[in-house]
Amino acid sequence: QVQLVESGGGLVRAGGSLRLSCAASGNIFSIRRMGWYRQHPGKQRELVAAVTTSGVTNYGDSVKGRFTISTDNAKNTVYLQMGSLKPDDTAVYFCNAYVSRDYRGYDYWGQGTQVTVSS
């Protein structure tokens, strides 16, 4: 089992910045990838950014060049630095951990944190 606790959401004006944090605990040695997803009302959850344990990153097209994902391995924490925020970035952001165990993959999710960007 992996537990994920997010923090850092809130209200920000367009053009501003915000940093999300996600601390992992539990069976962290089984984690292969961590990332952030977001969900707009009435829409499917979409990838924002992800990073593998080998440091390979992947970003959603809408956030490339504006958001940066990073990790602090000593704190078992993944961060999402968001810049040049737009009203379209308003969504609930979820931390994700992909775990490999017994030759199978499992997804774990945080509780979600609201990000609201005002125009």
C-alpha positions in Angstrom: 0.0 0.0 0.0 1.1 3.5 -0.8 -0.4 6.6 0.8 -0.3 10.0 -0.9 -0.9 13.3 0.8 -1.2 16.4 -1.3 -0.9 20.1 -0.4 -0.5 23.5 -2.0 -3.7 24.1 -3.9 -5.6 27.3 -3.7 -6.7 30.4 -5.6 -4.4 32.4 -7.8 -4.7 35.0 -10.4 -4.0 34.3 -14.1 -0.3 34.6 -14.8 0.6 33.6 -11.3 2.4 30.6 -9.9 1.6 27.8 -7.5 3.4 24.8 -6.2 1.8 21.5 -5.3 3.4 18.9 -3.1 2.7 15.2 -2.7 4.3 13.2 0.1 4.3 9.4 -0.3 4.5 6.9 2.5 4.1 3.2 3.0 5.6 0.8 0.5 7.5 3.5 -1.4 10.1 1.1 -2.7 7.6 -0.3 -5.1 6.9 3.0 -6.8 8.0 3.2 -10.4 6.5 6.5 -11.4 4.8 9.5 -9.7 2.8 12.2 -11.3 0.0 14.7 -11.3 -3.3 14.4 -13.1 -6.2 16.9 -13.1 -9.9 16.7 -13.7 -12.1 19.5 -15.0 -15.8 19.3 -14.0 -17.6 16.7 -16.2 -14.4 15.6 -18.0 -12.0 12.7 -17.7 -8.9 12.9 -15.6 -5.9 13.9 -17.7 -2.1 13.7 -17.3 -0.4 16.9 -16.2 3.1 15.6 -15.6 4.9 12.5 -14.5 8.4 11.4 -13.6 9.8 7.9 -13.4 12.3 6.7 -10.8 15.0 7.0 -13.4 14.1 10.7 -13.9 12.3 10.5 -17.2 9.6 13.2 -17.3 6.4 13.4 -19.4 4.1 16.5 -19.7 0.7 17.1 -21.0 0.7 19.2 -24.1 -1.3 22.0 -22.5 1.3 22.5 -19.7 4.6 22.1 -21.5 6.9 25.0 -20.9 4.8 26.3 -18.0 4.8 23.5 -15.4 7.8 21.5 -14.0 7.7 18.3 -12.1 10.4 17.4 -9.6 11.2 15.1 -6.7 12.9 15.1 -3.4 13.8 11.5 -2.8 14.9 12.2 0.7 11.4 13.4 1.6 9.6 10.9 -0.7 7.9 14.0 -2.2 7.0 15.0 -5.7 6.3 18.6 -6.6 4.5 20.4 -9.4 5.7 23.9 -10.0 3.0 25.7 -12.0 3.7 29.0 -13.7 1.9 31.3 -16.2 -1.3 29.9 -14.9 -4.5 30.3 -17.0 -8.1 30.0 -16.0 -8.2 26.8 -18.0 -5.8 25.3 -15.5 -8.6 25.4 -12.9 -9.3 21.8 -11.9 -8.9 19.3 -9.1 -5.3 18.0 -9.2 -4.5 14.5 -8.1 -1.2 13.0 -7.1 -0.6 9.5 -8.6 1.9 6.8 -7.8 2.3 3.8 -10.1 3.5 0.7 -8.3 4.9 -2.5 -9.6 4.3 -5.5 -7.5 4.2 -9.2 -8.3 4.6 -8.5 -12.0 1.4 -6.3 -11.9 0.9 -2.6 -12.0 -1.3 -0.6 -9.6 -2.3 3.0 -9.4 -2.6 4.9 -6.1 -4.2 8.3 -5.8 -4.2 11.2 -3.4 -7.4 12.9 -2.3 -7.1 15.7 -4.7 -6.5 19.4 -4.2 -8.4 22.3 -5.9 -6.5 24.8 -8.0 -8.6 27.8 -9.1 -7.1 30.4 -11.5 -9.1 33.7 -11.7 -9.1 35.8 -14.8 
